[in-house]
Amino acid sequence: MTTISIVTGGSRGLGRNTAISIARHGGDVIFTYRSGAEQAQAVVAEIEALDRRAVALQLDVGDIAALKPFADRVRTTLQSWGRESFDHLVNNAGHGEMASFAETSEAQFDQLFNVHVKGVFFLTQALLPLIADGGRIVNFSSGLTRVSYPGFSAYSAAKGAIEILTLYMAKELGSRSITANAIAPGAIETDFLGGAVRDTPEYNEAFANMIALGRVGVPDDIGPAIASLLGPDNRWITAQRIEVSGGQNI
Ligand SMILES: NC(=O)c1ccc[n+]([C@@H]2O[C@H](COP(=O)([O-])OP(=O)(O)OC[C@H]3O[C@@H](n4cnc5c(N)ncnc54)[C@H](OP(=O)(O)O)[C@@H]3O)[C@@H](O)[C@H]2O)c1
């Protein structure tokens, strides 16, 4: 049976690449976008060109009240595809925020924790009845939970929380044969932080110098790795933090 994956933040960057990589591996995809409706439709067209099904649904993961109604929209989409459940949830959506520990505002902190922690917690909870037994959850963490980089205290603390949450998901959902893993990308060239890693040559070079494979990452370094993790060969991997960084800061 063809798998169905949900990817949050699939309109751009790593989520977009993950959604398309899953389709290349033969899966159908429901993905979300926050504001980029046009970009989302372009991703739908790209997946359909691969002869796979795709639907883009609007969602702000930080809008906690919207998460249960979103689950209802997912149920309706699944029914239109002749399924009662889906197989994979990839919690990717999120933004970056750079501020020193001394200067991080409460609003910045709350926004980061709302999207990266509370949103992931309650979105996954709302979707849980729709995840098939034997399903998979992948949560996006960051290389910044292993090494510190000034300016990311709130962001990295939120990603650290996601790694602990991943352990609990793996433990509590294991009885349903659902796995949960955290993917921790290193510095990747996307729109993240205004495209800082991609568009600022000094940053790009500085990060490249920290990476064993000698360059910063691109979305094609991440999406195919996740599609592969979701495949049948990796069914026994759970509760792991998997860094996908080309060997950053080793
Ligand atoms: N790039 C890196 O170097 C890097 C490294 C480590 C971890 N990560 C993590 O990887 C994930 C993806 O980052 P990226 O580099 O792909 O970023 P990106 O290029 O900026 O893309 C972000 C995606 O997430 C969506 N999004 C952002 N905030 C959202 C919200 N509140 N609710 C719903 N959707 C939201 C965006 O939708 P719209 O376009 O509609 O706004 C977009 O599709 C994030 O969790 C990030 O923390 C990135």
The ligand as a MOL file (V3000), in Angstrom:
LIG
                    3D

  0  0  0     0  0            999 V3000
M  V30 BEGIN CTAB
M  V30 COUNTS 48 52 0 0 0
M  V30 BEGIN ATOM
M  V30 1 N 18.3230 25.6640 7.5650 0
M  V30 2 C 19.0840 25.3030 8.5870 0
M  V30 3 O 20.2870 25.6050 8.6360 0
M  V30 4 C 18.4950 24.4860 9.7150 0
M  V30 5 C 19.3880 23.8420 10.5870 0
M  V30 6 C 18.8760 23.0740 11.6310 0
M  V30 7 C 17.5190 22.9430 11.7850 0
M  V30 8 N 16.6630 23.5830 10.9270 0 CHG=1
M  V30 9 C 15.2260 23.3870 11.1510 0
M  V30 10 O 14.6670 22.8840 9.9430 0
M  V30 11 C 13.2910 23.2660 9.8550 0
M  V30 12 C 13.0210 23.8790 8.5060 0
M  V30 13 O 13.8500 25.0120 8.3300 0
M  V30 14 P 14.1850 25.5850 6.8660 0
M  V30 15 O 15.6420 25.8560 6.8490 0
M  V30 16 O 13.5940 24.7340 5.8230 0 CHG=-1
M  V30 17 O 13.4070 26.9890 6.9360 0
M  V30 18 P 12.6920 27.8370 5.7820 0
M  V30 19 O 13.3950 27.6610 4.4710 0
M  V30 20 O 12.5610 29.2020 6.3510 0
M  V30 21 O 11.2320 27.1660 5.6450 0
M  V30 22 C 10.3650 27.1860 6.7300 0
M  V30 23 C 9.0790 26.4640 6.3810 0
M  V30 24 O 8.3210 26.3570 7.5910 0
M  V30 25 C 7.0990 27.0660 7.4370 0
M  V30 26 N 6.7970 27.7390 8.6970 0
M  V30 27 C 7.5740 28.6100 9.3760 0
M  V30 28 N 6.9800 28.9810 10.5170 0
M  V30 29 C 5.7820 28.3190 10.5510 0
M  V30 30 C 4.7260 28.2760 11.4640 0
M  V30 31 N 4.7010 29.0240 12.5800 0
M  V30 32 N 3.6750 27.4710 11.1910 0
M  V30 33 C 3.6500 26.7340 10.0710 0
M  V30 34 N 4.6210 26.7530 9.1550 0
M  V30 35 C 5.6730 27.5330 9.4010 0
M  V30 36 C 7.2690 28.0020 6.2610 0
M  V30 37 O 6.0060 28.2480 5.6750 0
M  V30 38 P 5.6850 29.6150 4.8410 0
M  V30 39 O 6.6240 29.6500 3.6800 0
M  V30 40 O 4.2780 29.4800 4.4090 0
M  V30 41 O 5.9380 30.7390 5.7870 0
M  V30 42 C 8.2090 27.1870 5.3790 0
M  V30 43 O 7.4920 26.2360 4.6310 0
M  V30 44 C 13.0320 24.1850 11.0540 0
M  V30 45 O 12.4400 23.4420 12.0960 0
M  V30 46 C 14.4340 24.6420 11.4440 0
M  V30 47 O 14.4810 24.9950 12.8030 0
M  V30 48 C 17.1250 24.3380 9.8970 0
M  V30 END ATOM
M  V30 BEGIN BOND
M  V30 1 1 1 2
M  V30 2 2 2 3
M  V30 3 1 2 4
M  V30 4 1 4 5
M  V30 5 2 4 48
M  V30 6 2 5 6
M  V30 7 1 6 7
M  V30 8 2 7 8
M  V30 9 1 8 9
M  V30 10 1 8 48
M  V30 11 1 9 10
M  V30 12 1 9 46
M  V30 13 1 10 11
M  V30 14 1 11 12
M  V30 15 1 11 44
M  V30 16 1 12 13
M  V30 17 1 13 14
M  V30 18 2 14 15
M  V30 19 1 14 16
M  V30 20 1 14 17
M  V30 21 1 17 18
M  V30 22 2 18 19
M  V30 23 1 18 20
M  V30 24 1 18 21
M  V30 25 1 21 22
M  V30 26 1 22 23
M  V30 27 1 23 24
M  V30 28 1 23 42
M  V30 29 1 24 25
M  V30 30 1 25 26
M  V30 31 1 25 36
M  V30 32 1 26 27
M  V30 33 1 26 35
M  V30 34 2 27 28
M  V30 35 1 28 29
M  V30 36 1 29 30
M  V30 37 2 29 35
M  V30 38 1 30 31
M  V30 39 2 30 32
M  V30 40 1 32 33
M  V30 41 2 33 34
M  V30 42 1 34 35
M  V30 43 1 36 37
M  V30 44 1 36 42
M  V30 45 1 37 38
M  V30 46 2 38 39
M  V30 47 1 38 40
M  V30 48 1 38 41
M  V30 49 1 42 43
M  V30 50 1 44 45
M  V30 51 1 44 46
M  V30 52 1 46 47
M  V30 END BOND
M  V30 END CTAB
M  END
